[in-house]
Amino acid sequence: MAGYDGSMASIALEQVKILELLALTLAHLNIAEASGELSPRVPLLMGIRDKLAHALREDS
């Protein structure tokens, strides 16, 4: 296909994967916050959330 840039499609796919993972992480954090859960995974999820948000800002 003329003019097709596979690297752009790859970047877009990576961004979709990051957004999906971010959405799942945020959902788990919202549930944990609503239930008052303070398990060891909450800080881990917060770290993942922050790293994903940072990666999305860099790609934009």
Predicted model as a PDB file, atoms N, CA, C, CB and O in Angstrom, pLDDT in the B-factor column:
MODEL        1                                                                  
ATOM      1  N   MET A   1       0.852  -1.180   0.000  1.00 46.00           N  
ATOM      2  CA  MET A   1       0.000   0.000   0.000  1.00 46.00           C  
ATOM      3  C   MET A   1       0.898   1.243   0.000  1.00 46.00           C  
ATOM      4  CB  MET A   1      -0.969  -0.002   1.234  1.00 46.00           C  
ATOM      5  O   MET A   1       1.775   1.377   0.853  1.00 46.00           O  
ATOM      6  N   ALA A   2       0.685   2.117  -0.922  1.00 51.00           N  
ATOM      7  CA  ALA A   2       1.494   3.325  -1.020  1.00 51.00           C  
ATOM      8  C   ALA A   2       1.158   4.275   0.117  1.00 51.00           C  
ATOM      9  CB  ALA A   2       1.282   4.014  -2.374  1.00 51.00           C  
ATOM     10  O   ALA A   2      -0.012   4.492   0.431  1.00 51.00           O  
ATOM     11  N   GLY A   3       2.179   4.833   0.725  1.00 56.00           N  
ATOM     12  CA  GLY A   3       1.980   5.805   1.791  1.00 56.00           C  
ATOM     13  C   GLY A   3       1.683   5.199   3.153  1.00 56.00           C  
ATOM     14  O   GLY A   3       1.454   5.924   4.121  1.00 56.00           O  
ATOM     15  N   TYR A   4       1.683   3.877   3.232  1.00 57.00           N  
ATOM     16  CA  TYR A   4       1.402   3.220   4.515  1.00 57.00           C  
ATOM     17  C   TYR A   4       2.643   3.260   5.381  1.00 57.00           C  
ATOM     18  CB  TYR A   4       0.932   1.757   4.307  1.00 57.00           C  
ATOM     19  O   TYR A   4       3.725   2.856   4.956  1.00 57.00           O  
ATOM     20  N   ASP A   5       2.480   3.742   6.581  1.00 63.00           N  
ATOM     21  CA  ASP A   5       3.597   3.816   7.522  1.00 63.00           C  
ATOM     22  C   ASP A   5       3.312   2.874   8.680  1.00 63.00           C  
ATOM     23  CB  ASP A   5       3.818   5.278   8.032  1.00 63.00           C  
ATOM     24  O   ASP A   5       2.535   3.200   9.578  1.00 63.00           O  
ATOM     25  N   GLY A   6       3.941   1.705   8.657  1.00 68.00           N  
ATOM     26  CA  GLY A   6       3.706   0.704   9.691  1.00 68.00           C  
ATOM     27  C   GLY A   6       4.096   1.165  11.074  1.00 68.00           C  
ATOM     28  O   GLY A   6       3.515   0.717  12.062  1.00 68.00           O  
ATOM     29  N   SER A   7       5.081   2.061  11.163  1.00 76.00           N  
ATOM     30  CA  SER A   7       5.499   2.518  12.489  1.00 76.00           C  
ATOM     31  C   SER A   7       4.406   3.344  13.157  1.00 76.00           C  
ATOM     32  CB  SER A   7       6.788   3.339  12.389  1.00 76.00           C  
ATOM     33  O   SER A   7       4.254   3.292  14.377  1.00 76.00           O  
ATOM     34  N   MET A   8       3.653   4.094  12.387  1.00 73.00           N  
ATOM     35  CA  MET A   8       2.561   4.881  12.965  1.00 73.00           C  
ATOM     36  C   MET A   8       1.461   3.959  13.492  1.00 73.00           C  
ATOM     37  CB  MET A   8       1.984   5.862  11.919  1.00 73.00           C  
ATOM     38  O   MET A   8       0.886   4.216  14.549  1.00 73.00           O  
ATOM     39  N   ALA A   9       1.171   2.887  12.753  1.00 75.00           N  
ATOM     40  CA  ALA A   9       0.164   1.932  13.208  1.00 75.00           C  
ATOM     41  C   ALA A   9       0.632   1.254  14.484  1.00 75.00           C  
ATOM     42  CB  ALA A   9      -0.132   0.882  12.119  1.00 75.00           C  
ATOM     43  O   ALA A   9      -0.166   1.009  15.388  1.00 75.00           O  
ATOM     44  N   SER A  10       1.910   0.954  14.561  1.00 80.00           N  
ATOM     45  CA  SER A  10       2.467   0.319  15.750  1.00 80.00           C  
ATOM     46  C   SER A  10       2.372   1.240  16.961  1.00 80.00           C  
ATOM     47  CB  SER A  10       3.920  -0.082  15.508  1.00 80.00           C  
ATOM     48  O   SER A  10       2.026   0.793  18.054  1.00 80.00           O  
ATOM     49  N   ILE A  11       2.675   2.511  16.775  1.00 76.00           N  
ATOM     50  CA  ILE A  11       2.585   3.488  17.862  1.00 76.00           C  
ATOM     51  C   ILE A  11       1.142   3.621  18.330  1.00 76.00           C  
ATOM     52  CB  ILE A  11       3.133   4.860  17.412  1.00 76.00           C  
ATOM     53  O   ILE A  11       0.878   3.662  19.532  1.00 76.00           O  
ATOM     54  N   ALA A  12       0.209   3.688  17.385  1.00 80.00           N  
ATOM     55  CA  ALA A  12      -1.204   3.813  17.743  1.00 80.00           C  
ATOM     56  C   ALA A  12      -1.662   2.584  18.519  1.00 80.00           C  
ATOM     57  CB  ALA A  12      -2.073   4.005  16.480  1.00 80.00           C  
ATOM     58  O   ALA A  12      -2.411   2.715  19.487  1.00 80.00           O  
ATOM     59  N   LEU A  13      -1.224   1.384  18.113  1.00 82.00           N  
ATOM     60  CA  LEU A  13      -1.593   0.164  18.810  1.00 82.00           C  
ATOM     61  C   LEU A  13      -1.021   0.158  20.224  1.00 82.00           C  
ATOM     62  CB  LEU A  13      -1.108  -1.063  18.033  1.00 82.00           C  
ATOM     63  O   LEU A  13      -1.704  -0.248  21.164  1.00 82.00           O  
ATOM     64  N   GLU A  14       0.214   0.599  20.384  1.00 83.00           N  
ATOM     65  CA  GLU A  14       0.814   0.670  21.716  1.00 83.00           C  
ATOM     66  C   GLU A  14       0.041   1.637  22.604  1.00 83.00           C  
ATOM     67  CB  GLU A  14       2.287   1.097  21.622  1.00 83.00           C  
ATOM     68  O   GLU A  14      -0.154   1.362  23.788  1.00 83.00           O  
ATOM     69  N   GLN A  15      -0.402   2.763  22.052  1.00 82.00           N  
ATOM     70  CA  GLN A  15      -1.168   3.718  22.834  1.00 82.00           C  
ATOM     71  C   GLN A  15      -2.494   3.120  23.274  1.00 82.00           C  
ATOM     72  CB  GLN A  15      -1.404   4.993  22.036  1.00 82.00           C  
ATOM     73  O   GLN A  15      -2.939   3.367  24.395  1.00 82.00           O  
ATOM     74  N   VAL A  16      -3.130   2.338  22.412  1.00 86.00           N  
ATOM     75  CA  VAL A  16      -4.390   1.679  22.772  1.00 86.00           C  
ATOM     76  C   VAL A  16      -4.151   0.691  23.901  1.00 86.00           C  
ATOM     77  CB  VAL A  16      -5.009   0.959  21.550  1.00 86.00           C  
ATOM     78  O   VAL A  16      -4.943   0.617  24.841  1.00 86.00           O  
ATOM     79  N   LYS A  17      -3.059  -0.072  23.815  1.00 88.00           N  
ATOM     80  CA  LYS A  17      -2.739  -1.027  24.874  1.00 88.00           C  
ATOM     81  C   LYS A  17      -2.485  -0.303  26.199  1.00 88.00           C  
ATOM     82  CB  LYS A  17      -1.510  -1.869  24.484  1.00 88.00           C  
ATOM     83  O   LYS A  17      -2.928  -0.759  27.253  1.00 88.00           O  
ATOM     84  N   ILE A  18      -1.781   0.812  26.142  1.00 82.00           N  
ATOM     85  CA  ILE A  18      -1.515   1.585  27.349  1.00 82.00           C  
ATOM     86  C   ILE A  18      -2.821   2.114  27.936  1.00 82.00           C  
ATOM     87  CB  ILE A  18      -0.549   2.747  27.048  1.00 82.00           C  
ATOM     88  O   ILE A  18      -3.023   2.060  29.149  1.00 82.00           O  
ATOM     89  N   LEU A  19      -3.696   2.619  27.091  1.00 85.00           N  
ATOM     90  CA  LEU A  19      -4.974   3.143  27.569  1.00 85.00           C  
ATOM     91  C   LEU A  19      -5.824   2.043  28.193  1.00 85.00           C  
ATOM     92  CB  LEU A  19      -5.737   3.806  26.424  1.00 85.00           C  
ATOM     93  O   LEU A  19      -6.489   2.274  29.203  1.00 85.00           O  
ATOM     94  N   GLU A  20      -5.809   0.849  27.602  1.00 88.00           N  
ATOM     95  CA  GLU A  20      -6.560  -0.265  28.172  1.00 88.00           C  
ATOM     96  C   GLU A  20      -6.019  -0.635  29.549  1.00 88.00           C  
ATOM     97  CB  GLU A  20      -6.509  -1.481  27.238  1.00 88.00           C  
ATOM     98  O   GLU A  20      -6.787  -0.840  30.489  1.00 88.00           O  
ATOM     99  N   LEU A  21      -4.706  -0.719  29.664  1.00 85.00           N  
ATOM    100  CA  LEU A  21      -4.107  -1.055  30.947  1.00 85.00           C  
ATOM    101  C   LEU A  21      -4.369   0.041  31.980  1.00 85.00           C  
ATOM    102  CB  LEU A  21      -2.602  -1.282  30.786  1.00 85.00           C  
ATOM    103  O   LEU A  21      -4.626  -0.247  33.149  1.00 85.00           O  
ATOM    104  N   LEU A  22      -4.303   1.282  31.548  1.00 83.00           N  
ATOM    105  CA  LEU A  22      -4.596   2.399  32.440  1.00 83.00           C  
ATOM    106  C   LEU A  22      -6.043   2.341  32.920  1.00 83.00           C  
ATOM    107  CB  LEU A  22      -4.322   3.734  31.738  1.00 83.00           C  
ATOM    108  O   LEU A  22      -6.313   2.578  34.098  1.00 83.00           O  
ATOM    109  N   ALA A  23      -6.969   2.032  32.027  1.00 88.00           N  
ATOM    110  CA  ALA A  23      -8.382   1.943  32.405  1.00 88.00           C  
ATOM    111  C   ALA A  23      -8.600   0.841  33.435  1.00 88.00           C  
ATOM    112  CB  ALA A  23      -9.257   1.689  31.167  1.00 88.00           C  
ATOM    113  O   ALA A  23      -9.330   1.034  34.408  1.00 88.00           O  
ATOM    114  N   LEU A  24      -7.973  -0.312  33.226  1.00 87.00           N  
ATOM    115  CA  LEU A  24      -8.104  -1.412  34.189  1.00 87.00           C  
ATOM    116  C   LEU A  24      -7.511  -1.030  35.541  1.00 87.00           C  
ATOM    117  CB  LEU A  24      -7.419  -2.679  33.654  1.00 87.00           C  
ATOM    118  O   LEU A  24      -8.085  -1.329  36.588  1.00 87.00           O  
ATOM    119  N   THR A  25      -6.362  -0.370  35.508  1.00 83.00           N  
ATOM    120  CA  THR A  25      -5.702   0.049  36.750  1.00 83.00           C  
ATOM    121  C   THR A  25      -6.571   1.048  37.504  1.00 83.00           C  
ATOM    122  CB  THR A  25      -4.319   0.667  36.452  1.00 83.00           C  
ATOM    123  O   THR A  25      -6.745   0.940  38.718  1.00 83.00           O  
ATOM    124  N   LEU A  26      -7.114   2.015  36.778  1.00 86.00           N  
ATOM    125  CA  LEU A  26      -7.973   3.024  37.417  1.00 86.00           C  
ATOM    126  C   LEU A  26      -9.235   2.388  37.991  1.00 86.00           C  
ATOM    127  CB  LEU A  26      -8.352   4.123  36.409  1.00 86.00           C  
ATOM    128  O   LEU A  26      -9.695   2.782  39.063  1.00 86.00           O  
ATOM    129  N   ALA A  27      -9.793   1.415  37.289  1.00 88.00           N  
ATOM    130  CA  ALA A  27     -10.984   0.738  37.796  1.00 88.00           C  
ATOM    131  C   ALA A  27     -10.677   0.028  39.112  1.00 88.00           C  
ATOM    132  CB  ALA A  27     -11.517  -0.269  36.758  1.00 88.00           C  
ATOM    133  O   ALA A  27     -11.454   0.115  40.063  1.00 88.00           O  
ATOM    134  N   HIS A  28      -9.552  -0.668  39.167  1.00 85.00           N  
ATOM    135  CA  HIS A  28      -9.175  -1.352  40.403  1.00 85.00           C  
ATOM    136  C   HIS A  28      -8.922  -0.352  41.529  1.00 85.00           C  
ATOM    137  CB  HIS A  28      -7.927  -2.216  40.174  1.00 85.00           C  
ATOM    138  O   HIS A  28      -9.299  -0.595  42.675  1.00 85.00           O  
ATOM    139  N   LEU A  29      -8.288   0.764  41.205  1.00 84.00           N  
ATOM    140  CA  LEU A  29      -8.037   1.775  42.236  1.00 84.00           C  
ATOM    141  C   LEU A  29      -9.344   2.377  42.737  1.00 84.00           C  
ATOM    142  CB  LEU A  29      -7.121   2.882  41.693  1.00 84.00           C  
ATOM    143  O   LEU A  29      -9.486   2.625  43.935  1.00 84.00           O  
ATOM    144  N   ASN A  30     -10.289   2.613  41.852  1.00 84.00           N  
ATOM    145  CA  ASN A  30     -11.588   3.161  42.263  1.00 84.00           C  
ATOM    146  C   ASN A  30     -12.313   2.201  43.188  1.00 84.00           C  
ATOM    147  CB  ASN A  30     -12.461   3.465  41.037  1.00 84.00           C  
ATOM    148  O   ASN A  30     -12.909   2.621  44.180  1.00 84.00           O  
ATOM    149  N   ILE A  31     -12.264   0.910  42.868  1.00 87.00           N  
ATOM    150  CA  ILE A  31     -12.906  -0.095  43.719  1.00 87.00           C  
ATOM    151  C   ILE A  31     -12.224  -0.144  45.081  1.00 87.00           C  
ATOM    152  CB  ILE A  31     -12.865  -1.488  43.048  1.00 87.00           C  
ATOM    153  O   ILE A  31     -12.891  -0.190  46.115  1.00 87.00           O  
ATOM    154  N   ALA A  32     -10.885  -0.133  45.076  1.00 84.00           N  
ATOM    155  CA  ALA A  32     -10.143  -0.171  46.336  1.00 84.00           C  
ATOM    156  C   ALA A  32     -10.452   1.047  47.191  1.00 84.00           C  
ATOM    157  CB  ALA A  32      -8.642  -0.254  46.069  1.00 84.00           C  
ATOM    158  O   ALA A  32     -10.611   0.934  48.407  1.00 84.00           O  
ATOM    159  N   GLU A  33     -10.536   2.212  46.557  1.00 79.00           N  
ATOM    160  CA  GLU A  33     -10.824   3.439  47.296  1.00 79.00           C  
ATOM    161  C   GLU A  33     -12.236   3.402  47.877  1.00 79.00           C  
ATOM    162  CB  GLU A  33     -10.654   4.666  46.386  1.00 79.00           C  
ATOM    163  O   GLU A  33     -12.453   3.802  49.021  1.00 79.00           O  
ATOM    164  N   ALA A  34     -13.192   2.923  47.088  1.00 84.00           N  
ATOM    165  CA  ALA A  34     -14.583   2.876  47.546  1.00 84.00           C  
ATOM    166  C   ALA A  34     -14.769   1.908  48.712  1.00 84.00           C  
ATOM    167  CB  ALA A  34     -15.500   2.476  46.395  1.00 84.00           C  
ATOM    168  O   ALA A  34     -15.600   2.139  49.590  1.00 84.00           O  
ATOM    169  N   SER A  35     -14.002   0.839  48.718  1.00 88.00           N  
ATOM    170  CA  SER A  35     -14.156  -0.156  49.776  1.00 88.00           C  
ATOM    171  C   SER A  35     -13.218   0.095  50.957  1.00 88.00           C  
ATOM    172  CB  SER A  35     -13.910  -1.542  49.217  1.00 88.00           C  
ATOM    173  O   SER A  35     -13.262  -0.622  51.957  1.00 88.00           O  
ATOM    174  N   GLY A  36     -12.376   1.113  50.835  1.00 83.00           N  
ATOM    175  CA  GLY A  36     -11.438   1.414  51.903  1.00 83.00           C  
ATOM    176  C   GLY A  36     -10.290   0.435  51.988  1.00 83.00           C  
ATOM    177  O   GLY A  36      -9.622   0.331  53.016  1.00 83.00           O  
ATOM    178  N   GLU A  37     -10.065  -0.284  50.902  1.00 74.00           N  
ATOM    179  CA  GLU A  37      -9.012  -1.296  50.867  1.00 74.00           C  
ATOM    180  C   GLU A  37      -7.631  -0.649  50.886  1.00 74.00           C  
ATOM    181  CB  GLU A  37      -9.163  -2.181  49.626  1.00 74.00           C  
ATOM    182  O   GLU A  37      -7.343   0.244  50.089  1.00 74.00           O  
ATOM    183  N   LEU A  38      -6.804  -1.096  51.778  1.00 76.00           N  
ATOM    184  CA  LEU A  38      -5.441  -0.585  51.863  1.00 76.00           C  
ATOM    185  C   LEU A  38      -4.445  -1.733  51.721  1.00 76.00           C  
ATOM    186  CB  LEU A  38      -5.219   0.165  53.195  1.00 76.00           C  
ATOM    187  O   LEU A  38      -3.464  -1.813  52.461  1.00 76.00           O  
ATOM    188  N   SER A  39      -4.707  -2.611  50.772  1.00 81.00           N  
ATOM    189  CA  SER A  39      -3.833  -3.761  50.571  1.00 81.00           C  
ATOM    190  C   SER A  39      -2.515  -3.326  49.931  1.00 81.00           C  
ATOM    191  CB  SER A  39      -4.530  -4.820  49.699  1.00 81.00           C  
ATOM    192  O   SER A  39      -2.410  -2.214  49.414  1.00 81.00           O  
ATOM    193  N   PRO A  40      -1.529  -4.188  49.965  1.00 82.00           N  
ATOM    194  CA  PRO A  40      -0.228  -3.861  49.373  1.00 82.00           C  
ATOM    195  C   PRO A  40      -0.287  -3.589  47.874  1.00 82.00           C  
ATOM    196  CB  PRO A  40       0.733  -4.978  49.631  1.00 82.00           C  
ATOM    197  O   PRO A  40       0.618  -2.956  47.330  1.00 82.00           O  
ATOM    198  N   ARG A  41      -1.331  -4.054  47.198  1.00 80.00           N  
ATOM    199  CA  ARG A  41      -1.399  -3.840  45.750  1.00 80.00           C  
ATOM    200  C   ARG A  41      -1.815  -2.418  45.368  1.00 80.00           C  
ATOM    201  CB  ARG A  41      -2.367  -4.823  45.137  1.00 80.00           C  
ATOM    202  O   ARG A  41      -1.564  -1.984  44.244  1.00 80.00           O  
ATOM    203  N   VAL A  42      -2.440  -1.695  46.281  1.00 81.00           N  
ATOM    204  CA  VAL A  42      -2.893  -0.346  45.952  1.00 81.00           C  
ATOM    205  C   VAL A  42      -1.723   0.577  45.592  1.00 81.00           C  
ATOM    206  CB  VAL A  42      -3.676   0.241  47.123  1.00 81.00           C  
ATOM    207  O   VAL A  42      -1.792   1.241  44.557  1.00 81.00           O  
ATOM    208  N   PRO A  43      -0.657   0.651  46.391  1.00 83.00           N  
ATOM    209  CA  PRO A  43       0.476   1.492  45.982  1.00 83.00           C  
ATOM    210  C   PRO A  43       1.112   1.022  44.668  1.00 83.00           C  
ATOM    211  CB  PRO A  43       1.531   1.508  47.082  1.00 83.00           C  
ATOM    212  O   PRO A  43       1.581   1.839  43.875  1.00 83.00           O  
ATOM    213  N   LEU A  44       1.125  -0.301  44.443  1.00 83.00           N  
ATOM    214  CA  LEU A  44       1.652  -0.830  43.185  1.00 83.00           C  
ATOM    215  C   LEU A  44       0.809  -0.341  42.016  1.00 83.00           C  
ATOM    216  CB  LEU A  44       1.687  -2.372  43.212  1.00 83.00           C  
ATOM    217  O   LEU A  44       1.352   0.105  41.005  1.00 83.00           O  
ATOM    218  N   LEU A  45      -0.508  -0.418  42.142  1.00 80.00           N  
ATOM    219  CA  LEU A  45      -1.397   0.050  41.091  1.00 80.00           C  
ATOM    220  C   LEU A  45      -1.247   1.554  40.861  1.00 80.00           C  
ATOM    221  CB  LEU A  45      -2.842  -0.286  41.438  1.00 80.00           C  
ATOM    222  O   LEU A  45      -1.318   2.025  39.725  1.00 80.00           O  
ATOM    223  N   MET A  46      -1.041   2.296  41.934  1.00 81.00           N  
ATOM    224  CA  MET A  46      -0.838   3.745  41.790  1.00 81.00           C  
ATOM    225  C   MET A  46       0.448   4.026  41.016  1.00 81.00           C  
ATOM    226  CB  MET A  46      -0.789   4.431  43.180  1.00 81.00           C  
ATOM    227  O   MET A  46       0.494   4.946  40.200  1.00 81.00           O  
ATOM    228  N   GLY A  47       1.480   3.244  41.269  1.00 86.00           N  
ATOM    229  CA  GLY A  47       2.729   3.398  40.532  1.00 86.00           C  
ATOM    230  C   GLY A  47       2.556   3.083  39.054  1.00 86.00           C  
ATOM    231  O   GLY A  47       3.080   3.786  38.191  1.00 86.00           O  
ATOM    232  N   ILE A  48       1.811   2.014  38.773  1.00 82.00           N  
ATOM    233  CA  ILE A  48       1.530   1.655  37.379  1.00 82.00           C  
ATOM    234  C   ILE A  48       0.746   2.765  36.705  1.00 82.00           C  
ATOM    235  CB  ILE A  48       0.750   0.325  37.298  1.00 82.00           C  
ATOM    236  O   ILE A  48       1.044   3.151  35.574  1.00 82.00           O  
ATOM    237  N   ARG A  49      -0.249   3.273  37.400  1.00 80.00           N  
ATOM    238  CA  ARG A  49      -1.060   4.368  36.850  1.00 80.00           C  
ATOM    239  C   ARG A  49      -0.197   5.563  36.489  1.00 80.00           C  
ATOM    240  CB  ARG A  49      -2.141   4.792  37.849  1.00 80.00           C  
ATOM    241  O   ARG A  49      -0.340   6.136  35.409  1.00 80.00           O  
ATOM    242  N   ASP A  50       0.699   5.937  37.391  1.00 85.00           N  
ATOM    243  CA  ASP A  50       1.544   7.094  37.160  1.00 85.00           C  
ATOM    244  C   ASP A  50       2.497   6.878  35.990  1.00 85.00           C  
ATOM    245  CB  ASP A  50       2.327   7.419  38.410  1.00 85.00           C  
ATOM    246  O   ASP A  50       2.716   7.788  35.190  1.00 85.00           O  
ATOM    247  N   LYS A  51       3.067   5.675  35.887  1.00 87.00           N  
ATOM    248  CA  LYS A  51       3.983   5.373  34.785  1.00 87.00           C  
ATOM    249  C   LYS A  51       3.255   5.375  33.440  1.00 87.00           C  
ATOM    250  CB  LYS A  51       4.658   4.016  35.013  1.00 87.00           C  
ATOM    251  O   LYS A  51       3.778   5.878  32.445  1.00 87.00           O  
ATOM    252  N   LEU A  52       2.046   4.808  33.418  1.00 79.00           N  
ATOM    253  CA  LEU A  52       1.272   4.790  32.177  1.00 79.00           C  
ATOM    254  C   LEU A  52       0.877   6.202  31.756  1.00 79.00           C  
ATOM    255  CB  LEU A  52       0.019   3.922  32.342  1.00 79.00           C  
ATOM    256  O   LEU A  52       0.961   6.545  30.577  1.00 79.00           O  
ATOM    257  N   ALA A  53       0.457   7.005  32.696  1.00 82.00           N  
ATOM    258  CA  ALA A  53       0.081   8.382  32.387  1.00 82.00           C  
ATOM    259  C   ALA A  53       1.282   9.156  31.860  1.00 82.00           C  
ATOM    260  CB  ALA A  53      -0.498   9.078  33.628  1.00 82.00           C  
ATOM    261  O   ALA A  53       1.156   9.949  30.927  1.00 82.00           O  
ATOM    262  N   HIS A  54       2.441   8.926  32.458  1.00 87.00           N  
ATOM    263  CA  HIS A  54       3.671   9.596  32.002  1.00 87.00           C  
ATOM    264  C   HIS A  54       4.017   9.156  30.581  1.00 87.00           C  
ATOM    265  CB  HIS A  54       4.855   9.287  32.962  1.00 87.00           C  
ATOM    266  O   HIS A  54       4.379   9.989  29.749  1.00 87.00           O  
ATOM    267  N   ALA A  55       3.909   7.856  30.293  1.00 82.00           N  
ATOM    268  CA  ALA A  55       4.229   7.343  28.956  1.00 82.00           C  
ATOM    269  C   ALA A  55       3.277   7.924  27.911  1.00 82.00           C  
ATOM    270  CB  ALA A  55       4.161   5.801  28.938  1.00 82.00           C  
ATOM    271  O   ALA A  55       3.696   8.224  26.793  1.00 82.00           O  
ATOM    272  N   LEU A  56       2.014   8.084  28.261  1.00 77.00           N  
ATOM    273  CA  LEU A  56       1.053   8.664  27.326  1.00 77.00           C  
ATOM    274  C   LEU A  56       1.383  10.135  27.045  1.00 77.00           C  
ATOM    275  CB  LEU A  56      -0.379   8.534  27.882  1.00 77.00           C  
ATOM    276  O   LEU A  56       1.257  10.596  25.910  1.00 77.00           O  
ATOM    277  N   ARG A  57       1.801  10.862  28.070  1.00 84.00           N  
ATOM    278  CA  ARG A  57       2.166  12.270  27.865  1.00 84.00           C  
ATOM    279  C   ARG A  57       3.383  12.396  26.966  1.00 84.00           C  
ATOM    280  CB  ARG A  57       2.438  12.956  29.207  1.00 84.00           C  
ATOM    281  O   ARG A  57       3.456  13.318  26.154  1.00 84.00           O  
ATOM    282  N   GLU A  58       4.337  11.488  27.094  1.00 82.00           N  
ATOM    283  CA  GLU A  58       5.552  11.526  26.260  1.00 82.00           C  
ATOM    284  C   GLU A  58       5.239  11.224  24.814  1.00 82.00           C  
ATOM    285  CB  GLU A  58       6.590  10.535  26.774  1.00 82.00           C  
ATOM    286  O   GLU A  58       5.860  11.803  23.922  1.00 82.00           O  
ATOM    287  N   ASP A  59       4.283  10.325  24.546  1.00 70.00           N  
ATOM    288  CA  ASP A  59       3.940   9.939  23.182  1.00 70.00           C  
ATOM    289  C   ASP A  59       3.105  10.983  22.474  1.00 70.00           C  
ATOM    290  CB  ASP A  59       3.207   8.631  23.186  1.00 70.00           C  
ATOM    291  O   ASP A  59       3.049  10.996  21.245  1.00 70.00           O  
ATOM    292  N   SER A  60       2.462  11.849  23.213  1.00 64.00           N  
ATOM    293  CA  SER A  60       1.571  12.846  22.596  1.00 64.00           C  
ATOM    294  C   SER A  60       2.342  13.955  21.935  1.00 64.00           C  
ATOM    295  CB  SER A  60       0.633  13.434  23.627  1.00 64.00           C  
ATOM    296  O   SER A  60       1.745  14.872  21.371  1.00 64.00           O  
TER     297      SER A  60                                                      
ENDMDL                                                                          
END                                                                             
